[in-house]
Amino acid sequence: MKITVEISKLFTGRTDNLKAASNIILEDGDGERLIIKNVRVVKGEHGLFMSLPSRRNVNGEYKEMCYPLSATLRKRMSEAVLSAYDYELQKTAENPDDIPSA
């Protein structure tokens, strides 16, 4: 499975832990694709992590709306998101006028 990540927004001026929003495109060997929108890059206690789209349930808890069924796929997706985030940060450091607006 091919994993492609598009960083849609960098949040460089925010004071909270949200760092970026992205989309993940999953493509199988036959060319069939699935897009997962609003995948976030968040700064947590142990560093940056990928946060998949979630909703608050009736108990006030947030639950992911979609999620990989294996730890291996979650790790691959997370690595792809964080790598794309690092790449975008490097690009904007070289060209600060190209930062997408929040």
Secondary structure, DSSP 4 states (H G I P E B T S, - for coil): -EEEEEEEEE--S-SSSEEEEEEEEEE-TTS-EEEEEEEEEEEETTEEEEE--EEE-TTS-EEESS--SSHHHHHHHHHHHHHHHHHHHHHHHH-GGGPPP-
